Amino acid sequence: MAILVQLDDVLHDRRMTLTDLSGKVGITLPNLSILKTGKARGIRFATLEAICDALDCQPGDLLRFQRDGPADEAA
């Protein structure tokens, strides 16, 4: 199972760059980049709230659950 981060899609829809978002939420560009690429192991609710506020979106717009394969579907 995997949680996929769709931050890049939301940024594209809002015509905003990662640098713009970094300035609005006060999170460093490297940390946002780690989140955007899906390499983050976790995210604080306060960070998620700040991103959602800046992008005028819901957490579900940024995160998506995807099953890895048939073995997960049987569970």
Backbone torsions as a table, in degrees:
resi	resn	phi	psi	omega
1	MET	NA	149.3	-177.6
2	ALA	-146.1	145.5	170.8
3	ILE	-100.8	120.7	-179.8
4	LEU	-99.5	135.6	179.2
5	VAL	-97.2	124.3	-177.8
6	GLN	-108.8	30.0	-178.3
7	LEU	-59.3	-40.2	-179.6
8	ASP	-59.8	-41.9	179.7
9	ASP	-64.7	-43.3	-179.3
10	VAL	-66.8	-41.7	176.6
11	LEU	-60.0	-43.9	179.6
12	HIS	-61.5	-45.0	179.4
13	ASP	-61.2	-33.6	-178.3
14	ARG	-90.2	0.2	-176.9
15	ARG	52.1	50.3	-177.8
16	MET	-127.6	145.1	177.0
17	THR	-94.7	165.4	176.7
18	LEU	-62.9	-34.0	177.3
19	THR	-64.7	-42.2	176.9
20	ASP	-59.8	-46.8	-179.0
21	LEU	-63.5	-41.0	179.0
22	SER	-57.8	-43.4	178.7
23	GLY	-66.0	-35.5	-178.2
24	LYS	-74.6	-35.5	-174.1
25	VAL	-103.5	-10.3	178.4
26	GLY	73.5	28.4	177.1
27	ILE	-110.9	138.0	-176.0
28	THR	-62.8	150.5	178.6
29	LEU	-58.5	-43.9	177.7
30	PRO	-60.3	-39.2	179.0
31	ASN	-67.8	-39.7	176.3
32	LEU	-66.3	-36.1	178.4
33	SER	-63.9	-41.4	177.1
34	ILE	-61.3	-41.5	177.9
35	LEU	-65.7	-46.7	-177.0
36	LYS	-60.4	-38.2	-177.6
37	THR	-82.5	-2.5	178.0
38	GLY	81.3	14.1	-178.3
39	LYS	-91.2	-6.5	179.7
40	ALA	-70.1	142.5	178.8
41	ARG	-93.2	-11.7	-179.6
42	GLY	-172.1	170.1	177.8
43	ILE	-147.4	135.5	176.9
44	ARG	-73.9	146.4	177.8
45	PHE	-59.7	-36.6	179.4
46	ALA	-62.8	-38.6	177.7
47	THR	-68.0	-45.0	178.5
48	LEU	-61.2	-41.4	178.7
49	GLU	-62.6	-43.8	-179.7
50	ALA	-64.0	-40.9	178.9
51	ILE	-66.3	-45.0	179.3
52	CYS	-62.4	-39.4	178.9
53	ASP	-64.5	-45.2	-178.6
54	ALA	-66.9	-34.1	-177.5
55	LEU	-96.7	-2.3	-177.5
56	ASP	51.5	57.3	-178.6
57	CYS	-141.0	177.3	177.6
58	GLN	-103.9	156.1	177.9
59	PRO	-55.1	-34.2	179.0
60	GLY	-66.9	-18.6	175.0
61	ASP	-75.3	-23.9	-176.3
62	LEU	-97.5	-28.6	-174.3
63	LEU	-122.5	141.1	179.0
64	ARG	-139.3	139.5	178.1
65	PHE	-93.8	134.6	177.8
66	GLN	-137.0	130.3	175.4
67	ARG	-73.8	146.3	-178.0
68	ASP	-77.8	-36.3	-177.0
69	GLY	-176.4	-170.5	-175.6
70	PRO	-59.9	-32.8	-179.0
71	ALA	-63.2	-35.9	179.1
72	ASP	-71.7	-32.2	-178.7
73	GLU	-68.3	-29.8	-179.4
74	ALA	-75.9	-22.7	-177.0
75	ALA	-73.1	NA	NA
